[in-house]
Amino acid sequence: MSTPRTPKRTPLRPPSKNKFSRPDAPESIADGKPGGRSARRGARFGADTGAAAERLQKILARAGVASRRQVEEWVEEGRILVNDQPAALGQKIGPGDRVKLNGRLVQLRFGTRPPRVLIYHKPEGEIVSRNDPEGRPSVFERLPALRRGRWLAIGRLDFNTSGLLLFTDDGDLANRMMHPRYGFEREYAVRLLGELGDEHFRSLTEGIALEDGSARFTSLRTEGGEGVNRWYRVVLPEGRNREVRRMFEAVGFTVSRLMRVRYGPVELPPRLKRGMWMEMLEADACRLAGVPVPQRSGAEKERPPRLRRTAARE
């Protein structure tokens, strides 16, 4: 009787031993594949029972599921379950809890983890939404895929507005940069048909009455121009829907071109052309979020960011 041959194993690639792999692993919200790598990784993180319980909306925001405000709306709609029971506003959860959104298991993230931030030069003709009834091109079609969570847009830009658009996988950072109380300014380059007079400058900087409340530019300066076109730089302390366009319309001017050039401390890099994105350095992203910068060895130091142009996915 012959002895069965044992297959040879190369010493460079030892057999994988994943003790968290289970044939009944739950479906992951990140990749939608039962028992996939993300689901197994979620089991590993869930084993960290030493982490303190935190509010549900904070945990889901940190995981990049949605902003805290959106999570609160989902809780009120009954779309979130904690341990198969309807979640409550302000409820705290820990590593041992199971959270589901629309019946799908969510990978939880406890403790501090460096956020990721993308800097994107949005061209005109793209919508900042994942779902559009008109089927227009979406900015999300150009972004790199994430293993866990999803990209959240920090603020919005109109379909016909170009310029700086930031994305992050951390809902806390997105909320921090969009909430008015944190005072992240937005700066725009604006091209008008016509030239502003002294009275227009005064009205726009002192306050204009709009249908959703008063609005004003904290800074307004001339940038030159040719013919009937004039360029201006404006700074807003907030980001309401079509606010720049509506303010100029209120004083009788039409915006023919609008481009965001700065959001808070982040400026649009001159070498980042339309339709291109680059990832912010980890240290800069941590400083933006107000979290500690991880200490890394010399071999692990980050390389300078590279510019990337990603074709829209089918």
C-alpha positions in Angstrom: 0.0 0.0 0.0 1.5 3.3 -1.1 1.8 6.2 1.2 -0.2 9.3 0.0 2.1 12.1 -1.1 2.1 15.3 0.9 1.9 18.4 -1.2 5.0 20.6 -1.0 4.7 24.0 0.6 7.0 26.8 -0.3 8.7 28.3 2.8 7.9 31.8 1.5 4.2 31.4 1.6 3.1 29.4 4.7 -0.5 28.2 4.8 -3.0 30.8 6.0 -4.5 30.0 9.4 -7.4 32.4 10.1 -9.0 31.4 13.4 -11.8 33.9 12.9 -13.0 32.2 9.6 -16.4 30.6 10.1 -18.7 29.1 7.5 -21.6 30.9 9.2 -19.9 34.4 9.3 -22.5 37.2 9.0 -22.8 39.4 5.9 -20.7 42.5 6.0 -22.1 45.9 5.1 -18.8 46.9 3.6 -18.5 44.3 0.9 -21.8 42.4 1.0 -20.1 39.0 0.9 -21.1 36.5 3.5 -18.1 35.2 5.4 -15.7 37.5 3.5 -12.5 39.0 4.7 -14.2 42.1 6.1 -16.7 40.0 8.1 -13.8 38.0 9.6 -11.9 41.1 10.4 -15.0 42.5 12.1 -15.1 39.5 14.4 -11.5 40.2 15.4 -12.3 43.8 16.3 -15.3 42.7 18.2 -13.2 40.6 20.5 -11.7 43.8 22.0 -14.0 43.8 25.1 -11.8 46.3 26.9 -13.1 49.3 24.9 -15.5 51.6 26.6 -19.1 51.9 25.4 -19.9 54.9 23.3 -23.0 56.5 21.7 -24.4 54.6 18.7 -24.3 57.6 16.4 -20.7 58.3 17.2 -19.6 54.8 16.5 -21.4 54.6 13.2 -20.1 57.9 12.1 -16.5 56.9 13.0 -17.0 53.7 10.9 -17.9 55.9 7.9 -21.5 54.7 7.7 -23.1 58.2 7.8 -23.0 61.4 9.7 -24.3 61.5 13.2 -27.4 63.5 12.1 -28.2 60.9 9.4 -27.8 58.0 12.0 -30.2 59.8 14.3 -32.8 59.9 11.5 -32.3 56.2 10.8 -32.8 55.4 14.4 -36.1 57.3 14.4 -37.2 55.5 11.3 -36.4 52.1 13.0 -33.8 51.1 10.4 -31.1 50.4 13.0 -31.1 47.4 15.3 -28.8 46.7 18.3 -28.7 43.0 19.2 -31.8 42.5 17.1 -33.8 45.2 19.0 -34.7 48.7 17.7 -32.1 51.2 18.6 -32.8 54.2 20.8 -31.5 57.8 20.4 -28.4 58.3 22.6 -28.0 54.5 23.2 -24.5 53.4 24.1 -22.9 50.3 22.6 -19.7 48.3 23.2 -17.6 45.8 21.2 -19.8 42.9 22.2 -22.9 44.5 20.6 -24.2 43.7 17.1 -25.5 46.5 15.1 -27.5 46.1 11.9 -28.6 48.7 9.3 -31.5 47.7 7.1 -30.9 44.1 8.2 -27.2 44.0 7.4 -24.4 43.7 9.9 -22.3 46.8 10.4 -18.6 46.6 11.2 -17.9 48.6 14.3 -14.8 50.6 15.1 -13.8 51.3 18.7 -10.8 53.4 19.8 -8.9 56.0 17.8 -8.0 55.3 14.2 -6.4 57.8 11.8 -9.0 59.1 9.3 -8.5 59.1 5.6 -9.1 62.2 3.6 -9.3 62.6 -0.2 -8.8 66.0 -2.0 -10.7 66.0 -5.2 -10.9 68.7 -8.0 -14.5 68.5 -9.0 -15.2 69.5 -12.6 -18.5 71.0 -13.6 -21.1 68.5 -14.7 -20.9 66.1 -11.7 -23.4 65.7 -8.9 -22.4 65.2 -5.3 -24.9 62.4 -4.6 -24.9 58.6 -5.0 -28.5 58.5 -6.3 -29.7 60.9 -9.0 -33.1 60.3 -10.8 -31.7 62.0 -13.9 -28.7 59.7 -14.1 -26.1 62.4 -14.1 -22.4 61.6 -13.5 -21.6 61.3 -9.8 -18.3 62.4 -8.0 -18.4 59.0 -6.2 -17.9 57.1 -9.4 -14.3 58.4 -9.5 -13.2 57.6 -6.0 -11.1 54.6 -4.9 -13.0 51.7 -3.3 -12.9 51.3 0.5 -12.6 47.9 2.3 -14.8 49.1 5.1 -17.3 51.9 5.4 -17.8 54.4 2.5 -16.6 57.8 1.4 -18.5 60.8 2.9 -18.5 64.1 1.1 -17.6 67.0 3.4 -20.1 69.6 2.2 -21.4 69.8 -1.4 -20.9 71.6 -4.6 -23.6 72.4 -7.1 -23.7 70.5 -10.5 -22.3 73.6 -12.3 -19.8 74.5 -9.6 -16.2 73.2 -9.7 -13.2 73.2 -7.4 -12.2 71.7 -4.0 -14.2 68.8 -2.6 -13.1 66.8 0.3 -14.0 63.2 1.2 -13.4 61.2 4.4 -14.1 57.7 5.8 -14.7 59.3 9.2 -18.2 60.7 9.9 -17.0 62.6 13.0 -14.5 64.5 10.9 -17.2 65.2 8.2 -19.6 66.5 10.9 -16.8 68.6 12.5 -16.0 70.3 9.2 -19.6 70.9 8.1 -21.1 72.1 11.4 -21.3 76.0 11.6 -20.1 76.1 15.2 -16.6 75.0 14.2 -16.2 77.9 11.8 -14.6 76.2 8.8 -14.6 78.9 6.1 -15.3 78.3 2.4 -13.4 80.4 -0.1 -14.6 80.8 -3.8 -13.4 82.3 -7.0 -16.4 83.9 -8.7 -16.8 85.3 -12.2 -19.6 87.8 -12.7 -21.2 89.5 -15.7 -20.6 93.1 -14.7 -18.7 95.0 -12.1 -19.6 95.5 -8.4 -20.0 99.0 -7.1 -19.3 100.3 -3.6 -22.9 99.8 -2.6 -22.8 96.2 -3.7 -19.6 95.6 -1.6 -21.3 97.1 1.4 -24.5 95.1 1.1 -22.7 91.8 0.5 -20.3 92.2 3.5 -22.9 93.6 5.9 -25.7 91.2 5.2 -28.2 90.1 2.5 -31.7 88.9 3.3 -32.3 85.5 1.7 -35.3 83.2 2.1 -33.5 81.0 4.6 -32.0 83.9 6.6 -29.4 86.6 6.4 -26.1 85.9 4.7 -22.8 87.8 4.3 -19.3 87.5 3.0 -16.6 87.8 5.6 -14.3 88.8 2.8 -14.9 90.2 -0.7 -12.1 91.4 -3.0 -11.6 92.2 -6.7 -9.4 89.8 -8.8 -9.5 91.7 -12.1 -11.0 90.5 -15.4 -11.5 91.4 -19.1 -14.5 92.8 -20.9 -17.8 92.3 -19.2 -16.4 89.5 -17.0 -15.0 90.4 -13.6 -13.4 88.0 -11.1 -13.8 88.2 -7.3 -12.7 86.2 -4.2 -15.3 85.7 -1.5 -15.2 83.9 1.9 -18.2 82.4 3.7 -18.3 81.2 7.3 -20.8 78.4 6.3 -22.1 76.4 3.4 -25.8 76.8 2.6 -27.4 75.6 -0.7 -26.4 77.8 -3.6 -25.5 80.5 -1.2 -22.9 82.4 -3.3 -25.1 82.4 -6.4 -28.2 83.5 -4.4 -26.3 86.4 -2.7 -25.1 87.9 -6.0 -28.5 87.4 -7.6 -30.0 89.4 -4.7 -27.9 92.4 -5.7 -28.7 92.0 -9.4 -25.7 90.0 -10.7 -25.4 86.6 -12.5 -22.6 84.2 -11.6 -21.1 82.8 -14.8 -18.4 80.7 -13.2 -18.0 79.5 -9.6 -15.0 77.5 -8.2 -14.2 76.6 -4.6 -10.5 77.1 -3.8 -10.4 76.5 0.0 -12.2 74.7 2.7 -11.0 75.6 6.2 -7.2 75.1 6.2 -7.2 73.0 3.1 -6.5 74.8 -0.2 -6.9 73.4 -3.7 -3.4 72.3 -4.9 -2.5 74.1 -8.1 -1.2 70.9 -9.7 -4.4 69.0 -9.0 -6.3 69.4 -12.3 -10.0 68.8 -12.8 -11.1 65.2 -12.4 -8.1 64.3 -10.3 -7.8 63.4 -6.6 -5.0 62.9 -4.1 -5.0 61.5 -0.6 -4.1 63.8 2.2 -1.0 62.7 4.3 -2.0 60.8 7.4 -0.4 63.4 9.7 -2.4 66.2 8.1 -5.6 64.3 8.2 -5.1 63.6 12.0 -4.4 67.3 12.6 -7.5 68.2 10.7 -9.6 65.8 12.8 -7.9 66.8 16.1 -6.7 63.3 16.9 -3.1 62.2 17.8 -0.8 61.5 14.9 0.4 57.8 15.0 4.1 57.4 15.7 5.7 55.3 13.0 9.2 54.0 12.4 11.5 55.3 9.6 10.5 52.4 7.3 6.8 53.2 7.8 7.0 56.9 7.0 4.6 58.1 4.4 5.5 59.0 0.9 4.5 62.3 -0.6 0.9 62.1 -2.0 0.5 61.3 -5.7 -2.0 62.8 -8.1 -4.5 60.3 -9.5 -7.0 60.4 -12.3 -9.6 57.7 -12.0 -12.0 56.9 -14.8 -15.6 56.6 -13.8 -16.5 53.0 -13.1 -19.2 51.3 -15.1 
